[in-house]
Amino acid sequence: MFVARTIIRPRPIVSKTSTCLARYSDYKSPPIAGASEEEVRRASQYCSKLLQQYDHPSYILTTFLPLHLRPAHLAIRAFNLELARIPDVSPSAPVRSMRYQFWRSTITSTFALNPVAQPVAVLLSSVLSSLRQNRKSVINPSAGLNKSWFLRLITAREKYSSNAPYPTLTSLESYAENTYSTLLYLTLSALPLHSVIADHIASHIGKAAGIVAVLRGIPLLAFPSPPNHHSNTAGLGGTLDKQRVQQGAVTLPLDIMAETALREEDVLRYGAEAPGLKDAVFKVATRASDHLITARQMVKNVHGGEDVGHAFEHEGEDGHEDYHEGNGVRDDYDDGNALGHGARPKVLSKVEQQRGEVEKAFGVFMPAVPTALWLQRLERGDFDIFKEDLRRRDWRLPWKAWVAYQQRKF
């Protein structure tokens, strides 16, 4: 259920600045058994550089996360990048399959706190060790990461690693849910926060980001570059099997292509001039915008003490069960010393609790900002997916992200 079906017009830029955000300082993750503090530090640096090179928006947005959450953010996003780059370094299907299996085995050993000598695994194992220690405390009994979410991410990436087209727009949304929304779920659980309202908002933001990632990748897949020139800044991991590399591929949903009379061979032959291409891109981009509009409205409703308007469609699925009122933010305490008692957790109303949960999770919601900025640029270019401007880094992101975070609006 969506609030509207329209692309939001960009607002005027307030001022031009590229220095509004200070670089986040180095931070330490606790060492794990079998890994020294220095090894964990080097693993963190590796993941940070990986994001800086291949997923610059996630690197920039790290500064809006609490210090204790940044190692988990780096590990989760770097894990996603490692999966996204597999098709580029392994163009043959059998080798790709072996690499995905390697990561399944790596996740299993990492959750056993016995990681292989791989930086992402080392940092992730350190994060898991820290979360499990916090889980023993009274303050954060829900701390922890869901192993099945990591495996879901691997499966989704592998399914479309040959860049086969999505049968329907719904299947594209499902891919986005199983990848980009899942990344946000994992980050929320590392915060830690187990909240139906936070997961619900994250689901819509992740779906929007995933759809945009696929749109950004269309020119690269239609006219693929030589191997090993992948950048996940474009948001889509994967090249093609040998034949598909030579021919290129169009990953727009087939039902949308049928509605707009768009043919794959026309895109590969005429590029931006293919009949029906702009119409197809508009329809897909509109669905991404729908999800952003819905997420914005939900945040607004929570701040206004209103109902969010619709149920979370994934509630009850793996990792989205056992939501309980009173399981959210409880950082405020009544001072009972005057009565001769210890500090007691404040009893929050449902509205207060939801506000607290959204406030606590807002840094995790920040990928909505670069997603919205890209959609605005796409609209300004009349939905020409091949415009060079769409593949450049947006210099406005640090400033726009800072403003969005200060105003708690994206």
C-alpha positions as CSV (number, residue, x, y, z in Angstrom):
1,M,0.0,0.0,0.0
2,F,1.5,3.3,-1.1
3,V,0.7,6.8,-0.2
4,A,1.1,8.3,-3.7
5,R,2.5,7.5,-7.1
6,T,4.7,10.4,-8.0
7,I,8.3,11.4,-8.2
8,I,9.2,14.1,-5.7
9,R,10.6,17.3,-7.2
10,P,14.0,18.3,-5.8
11,R,14.1,21.3,-3.5
12,P,16.5,24.2,-4.1
13,I,20.0,23.7,-2.7
14,V,20.5,25.8,0.4
15,S,24.3,26.2,0.1
16,K,27.2,24.4,-1.5
17,T,29.6,22.7,0.9
18,S,31.6,19.6,1.0
19,T,33.1,20.0,4.4
20,C,30.0,20.0,6.6
21,L,30.7,16.6,7.9
22,A,33.8,15.7,9.9
23,R,35.4,12.4,9.0
24,Y,34.5,9.9,11.6
25,S,37.3,9.1,13.9
26,D,39.0,5.7,14.2
27,Y,37.3,3.4,16.6
28,K,38.1,0.1,18.1
29,S,36.2,-3.2,18.1
30,P,36.8,-5.7,20.9
31,P,39.3,-8.4,19.9
32,I,38.0,-12.0,19.6
33,A,39.4,-15.3,20.4
34,G,42.1,-16.1,17.9
35,A,42.3,-12.5,16.6
36,S,44.4,-9.8,18.1
37,E,43.3,-6.2,18.6
38,E,45.6,-5.2,15.8
39,E,44.0,-7.8,13.4
40,V,40.6,-6.5,14.2
41,R,41.8,-2.9,13.6
42,R,43.2,-3.8,10.2
43,A,40.0,-5.6,9.3
44,S,38.1,-2.5,10.2
45,Q,40.4,-0.4,8.0
46,Y,40.0,-2.9,5.1
47,C,36.2,-2.7,5.3
48,S,36.2,1.1,5.6
49,K,38.4,1.4,2.4
50,L,36.1,-1.1,0.6
51,L,33.1,1.2,1.3
52,Q,35.0,4.3,0.4
53,Q,35.9,2.8,-3.0
54,Y,32.8,0.9,-4.0
55,D,29.9,2.2,-1.9
56,H,30.7,5.8,-1.2
57,P,27.2,6.8,0.1
58,S,27.4,4.1,2.8
59,Y,30.9,5.4,3.7
60,I,29.7,9.0,4.0
61,L,26.6,8.0,6.0
62,T,28.7,6.1,8.6
63,T,29.2,9.4,10.4
64,F,25.5,9.5,11.4
65,L,25.7,6.2,13.3
66,P,26.6,5.9,16.9
67,L,30.2,5.0,17.5
68,H,29.4,1.5,18.9
69,L,27.4,0.7,15.7
70,R,30.0,1.6,13.2
71,P,32.0,-1.6,13.2
72,A,28.8,-3.6,12.6
73,H,27.8,-1.2,9.8
74,L,31.2,-1.6,8.1
75,A,31.2,-5.4,8.4
76,I,27.6,-5.7,7.1
77,R,28.1,-3.3,4.2
78,A,31.5,-4.8,3.3
79,F,30.0,-8.3,3.3
80,N,27.4,-7.1,0.8
81,L,30.2,-5.7,-1.4
82,E,32.1,-8.9,-1.3
83,L,29.0,-10.7,-2.6
84,A,28.3,-8.0,-5.2
85,R,31.7,-8.2,-6.7
86,I,31.7,-12.0,-7.1
87,P,30.3,-12.0,-10.7
88,D,32.9,-9.5,-11.8
89,V,35.8,-11.6,-10.7
90,S,34.1,-14.9,-11.5
91,P,32.3,-14.7,-14.9
92,S,31.7,-18.4,-15.1
93,A,28.7,-19.9,-13.2
94,P,30.5,-22.8,-11.5
95,V,33.2,-20.5,-10.1
96,R,30.5,-18.1,-8.9
97,S,28.7,-20.9,-7.2
98,M,31.9,-21.9,-5.4
99,R,32.5,-18.4,-4.1
100,Y,28.9,-18.1,-2.8
101,Q,29.3,-21.4,-1.1
102,F,32.6,-20.1,0.5
103,W,30.6,-17.2,2.0
104,R,27.9,-19.5,3.3
105,S,30.6,-21.5,5.1
106,T,32.3,-18.4,6.2
107,I,29.1,-17.1,7.8
108,T,28.6,-20.4,9.6
109,S,32.2,-20.3,11.0
110,T,32.0,-16.7,11.9
111,F,28.8,-17.1,13.9
112,A,30.7,-19.9,15.8
113,L,33.3,-17.2,16.5
114,N,35.9,-19.1,14.5
115,P,36.3,-16.9,11.5
116,V,38.5,-17.6,8.5
117,A,41.4,-15.3,7.9
118,Q,39.4,-12.8,5.9
119,P,38.9,-9.2,7.0
120,V,35.2,-9.0,6.7
121,A,34.8,-12.3,8.7
122,V,37.3,-11.1,11.4
123,L,35.4,-7.8,11.9
124,L,32.0,-9.5,11.8
125,S,33.1,-12.1,14.4
126,S,34.3,-9.3,16.6
127,V,31.0,-7.6,16.3
128,L,29.1,-10.8,17.1
129,S,31.3,-11.4,20.2
130,S,30.6,-7.9,21.5
131,L,26.8,-8.2,20.9
132,R,26.7,-11.5,22.7
133,Q,28.4,-10.0,25.7
134,N,25.8,-7.2,25.7
135,R,23.0,-9.7,25.4
136,K,23.9,-11.1,28.8
137,S,23.3,-7.7,30.3
138,V,19.9,-6.4,31.5
139,I,20.1,-3.3,29.4
140,N,20.4,-4.9,25.9
141,P,18.9,-8.4,26.2
142,S,17.9,-8.4,22.5
143,A,21.3,-7.7,21.1
144,G,22.4,-10.0,18.3
145,L,22.5,-10.6,14.6
146,N,20.3,-13.0,12.6
147,K,22.4,-15.6,10.7
148,S,19.5,-16.4,8.4
149,W,19.5,-12.8,7.1
150,F,23.1,-13.2,6.0
151,L,22.2,-16.4,4.2
152,R,19.2,-14.8,2.6
153,L,21.4,-12.1,1.3
154,I,23.8,-14.6,-0.3
155,T,20.9,-16.5,-1.9
156,A,19.3,-13.4,-3.3
157,R,22.6,-12.2,-4.8
158,E,23.4,-15.6,-6.3
159,K,19.9,-15.9,-7.8
160,Y,20.5,-12.9,-10.0
161,S,24.2,-13.1,-10.5
162,S,23.8,-13.9,-14.2
163,N,21.7,-10.7,-14.6
164,A,18.6,-12.6,-15.7
165,P,15.7,-10.1,-16.0
166,Y,13.1,-9.8,-13.2
167,P,9.8,-11.4,-14.3
168,T,7.7,-8.8,-12.6
169,L,8.0,-5.5,-10.7
170,T,7.0,-7.5,-7.6
171,S,9.9,-9.9,-8.0
172,L,12.2,-6.8,-8.2
173,E,10.7,-5.6,-5.0
174,S,11.3,-9.0,-3.4
175,Y,15.0,-8.9,-4.5
176,A,15.3,-5.4,-2.9
177,E,13.7,-6.7,0.3
178,N,16.0,-9.7,0.5
179,T,19.1,-7.5,-0.1
180,Y,18.9,-3.8,0.7
181,S,16.1,-4.1,3.3
182,T,17.9,-7.0,4.9
183,L,21.1,-4.9,5.3
184,L,19.0,-2.3,7.2
185,Y,17.5,-5.1,9.4
186,L,20.9,-6.4,10.3
187,T,22.1,-2.9,11.2
188,L,19.1,-2.3,13.4
189,S,19.6,-5.6,15.2
190,A,23.2,-4.5,15.9
191,L,22.1,-1.2,17.3
192,P,20.4,-3.2,19.0
193,L,16.7,-2.5,18.3
194,H,14.0,-5.0,17.7
195,S,11.1,-2.9,16.7
196,V,8.2,-3.5,14.3
197,I,7.9,0.2,13.5
198,A,11.7,0.5,12.8
199,D,11.7,-2.7,10.7
200,H,8.7,-1.5,8.8
201,I,10.2,1.8,7.8
202,A,13.5,0.1,7.0
203,S,11.7,-2.3,4.7
204,H,10.3,0.6,2.6
205,I,13.6,2.4,2.5
206,G,15.5,-0.8,1.5
207,K,13.0,-1.5,-1.3
208,A,13.5,2.0,-2.7
209,A,17.3,1.7,-2.5
210,G,17.2,-1.8,-4.1
211,I,15.1,-0.7,-7.0
212,V,17.3,2.4,-7.5
213,A,20.4,0.1,-7.5
214,V,19.0,-2.0,-10.3
215,L,18.1,1.2,-12.3
216,R,21.6,2.5,-11.9
217,G,23.1,-0.7,-13.1
218,I,21.1,-0.8,-16.4
219,P,23.6,1.1,-18.5
220,L,26.6,-0.9,-17.1
221,L,24.9,-4.2,-17.9
222,A,23.5,-3.2,-21.3
223,F,27.0,-2.1,-22.3
224,P,29.3,-4.0,-19.9
225,S,32.8,-2.8,-19.2
226,P,35.8,-5.2,-19.3
227,P,36.0,-7.5,-16.2
228,N,37.3,-6.2,-12.8
229,H,36.1,-2.6,-13.4
230,H,33.1,-2.9,-11.0
231,S,32.1,-0.1,-8.7
232,N,29.2,-0.7,-6.3
233,T,28.6,3.0,-6.2
234,A,26.3,2.1,-9.2
235,G,24.5,0.0,-6.7
236,L,24.3,-3.3,-8.6
237,G,26.7,-6.2,-8.3
238,G,27.2,-8.6,-11.2
239,T,28.4,-9.1,-14.7
240,L,27.3,-11.8,-17.1
241,D,28.2,-15.2,-18.4
242,K,30.5,-15.2,-21.4
243,Q,27.7,-15.0,-24.0
244,R,25.7,-12.4,-22.0
245,V,28.8,-10.3,-21.5
246,Q,29.2,-10.0,-25.3
247,Q,25.5,-9.2,-25.8
248,G,24.7,-7.2,-22.7
249,A,21.5,-7.5,-20.8
250,V,18.5,-5.4,-19.7
251,T,17.3,-6.2,-16.2
252,L,14.0,-4.1,-16.2
253,P,11.0,-6.2,-15.1
254,L,9.5,-8.1,-18.0
255,D,5.9,-7.0,-17.1
256,I,6.9,-3.4,-17.3
257,M,8.7,-3.9,-20.6
258,A,5.6,-5.5,-22.0
259,E,3.4,-2.7,-20.8
260,T,5.6,-0.1,-22.5
261,A,6.4,-2.1,-25.6
262,L,10.1,-2.0,-24.8
263,R,12.3,-4.7,-26.4
264,E,15.7,-5.7,-25.0
265,E,17.2,-5.7,-28.5
266,D,16.2,-2.1,-29.0
267,V,18.0,-1.1,-25.8
268,L,21.1,-2.9,-26.8
269,R,21.0,-1.4,-30.3
270,Y,19.8,2.2,-29.6
271,G,20.6,2.8,-26.0
272,A,18.8,5.8,-24.6
273,E,16.8,6.2,-27.8
274,A,15.1,2.8,-27.5
275,P,11.3,3.3,-27.9
276,G,9.5,2.9,-24.5
277,L,12.7,3.0,-22.4
278,K,11.9,6.2,-20.6
279,D,8.3,5.1,-19.9
280,A,9.6,1.8,-18.4
281,V,12.2,3.6,-16.3
282,F,9.5,6.0,-15.1
283,K,7.2,3.2,-14.0
284,V,10.0,1.4,-12.0
285,A,11.3,4.7,-10.5
286,T,7.8,5.6,-9.5
287,R,7.6,2.4,-7.4
288,A,10.9,3.3,-5.7
289,S,9.5,6.8,-5.0
290,D,6.3,5.3,-3.6
291,H,8.3,3.4,-1.0
292,L,10.2,6.6,0.0
293,I,7.0,8.6,0.3
294,T,5.5,5.8,2.5
295,A,8.5,5.8,4.7
296,R,8.4,9.6,5.1
297,Q,4.8,9.5,5.9
298,M,5.3,6.8,8.5
299,V,8.0,8.9,10.3
300,K,5.7,11.9,10.2
301,N,2.8,9.9,11.6
302,V,5.0,8.6,14.4
303,H,6.2,12.0,15.4
304,G,2.6,13.3,15.3
305,G,1.4,10.4,17.5
306,E,-0.8,9.0,14.7
307,D,-1.1,5.4,13.4
308,V,1.3,4.5,10.6
309,G,-1.6,3.6,8.3
310,H,-0.9,0.0,7.3
311,A,0.5,-3.2,8.7
312,F,4.0,-4.5,8.2
313,E,3.7,-7.1,5.5
314,H,6.7,-9.1,6.7
315,E,5.7,-9.3,10.4
316,G,5.8,-13.0,11.5
317,E,8.6,-13.9,9.0
318,D,12.0,-15.1,10.1
319,G,13.6,-12.3,12.2
320,H,10.4,-10.3,12.3
321,E,8.5,-12.2,15.0
322,D,8.2,-11.7,18.8
323,Y,7.7,-8.0,18.7
324,H,6.5,-6.9,22.2
325,E,5.4,-3.6,23.5
326,G,8.0,-2.4,26.0
327,N,10.9,-4.0,24.0
328,G,12.0,-0.7,22.5
329,V,13.9,2.3,23.8
330,R,14.3,2.4,27.6
331,D,17.2,4.6,28.1
332,D,15.4,7.0,30.5
333,Y,15.1,6.2,34.1
334,D,13.1,7.6,37.0
335,D,15.2,8.5,40.0
336,G,13.9,6.5,42.9
337,N,16.7,7.3,45.3
338,A,14.5,9.9,47.1
339,L,12.1,7.1,47.9
340,G,14.9,4.8,49.0
341,H,14.7,2.7,45.9
342,G,17.1,2.2,42.9
343,A,16.6,3.7,39.5
344,R,13.6,2.3,37.7
345,P,12.9,2.1,33.9
346,K,10.3,4.7,32.8
347,V,7.0,3.3,31.7
348,L,6.5,4.6,28.2
349,S,3.2,4.8,26.3
350,K,3.0,3.2,22.9
351,V,3.3,6.6,21.2
352,E,6.3,7.5,23.3
353,Q,7.9,4.2,22.6
354,Q,7.5,4.4,18.9
355,R,8.9,7.9,18.9
356,G,11.9,6.7,20.8
357,E,12.5,3.8,18.5
358,V,12.3,6.0,15.4
359,E,14.7,8.5,17.0
360,K,17.1,5.7,17.9
361,A,17.0,4.2,14.4
362,F,17.1,7.4,12.4
363,G,20.8,7.1,11.6
364,V,20.1,3.6,10.1
365,F,17.4,5.2,7.9
366,M,19.8,7.6,6.3
367,P,20.3,5.6,3.0
368,A,16.9,7.2,2.1
369,V,18.8,10.4,1.4
370,P,21.1,9.3,-1.4
371,T,18.2,7.3,-2.9
372,A,16.0,10.3,-3.0
373,L,18.8,12.5,-4.4
374,W,19.3,10.0,-7.3
375,L,15.6,9.9,-8.1
376,Q,15.6,13.7,-8.3
377,R,18.5,13.7,-10.7
378,L,16.7,11.0,-12.8
379,E,13.6,13.1,-13.0
380,R,15.5,16.2,-14.0
381,G,17.0,14.2,-16.8
382,D,13.6,13.2,-18.1
383,F,14.2,9.6,-17.0
384,D,17.1,9.1,-19.4
385,I,18.9,6.3,-17.6
386,F,22.0,6.7,-19.8
387,K,22.8,10.2,-18.7
388,E,26.4,10.5,-17.4
389,D,25.3,12.6,-14.5
390,L,23.5,9.7,-13.0
391,R,26.8,7.7,-12.6
392,R,28.7,10.5,-10.9
393,R,29.0,11.0,-7.1
394,D,26.5,13.6,-5.8
395,W,28.6,16.4,-4.2
396,R,25.5,17.4,-2.3
397,L,25.2,14.2,-0.3
398,P,27.2,15.3,2.8
399,W,25.3,18.5,3.1
400,K,21.9,17.1,2.3
401,A,22.5,14.2,4.7
402,W,23.5,16.5,7.5
403,V,20.4,18.6,7.0
404,A,18.2,15.5,6.9
405,Y,19.7,14.2,10.1
406,Q,19.3,17.5,12.0
407,Q,15.7,17.8,10.9
408,R,14.9,14.1,11.2
409,K,13.5,14.2,7.7
410,F,14.6,12.4,4.6
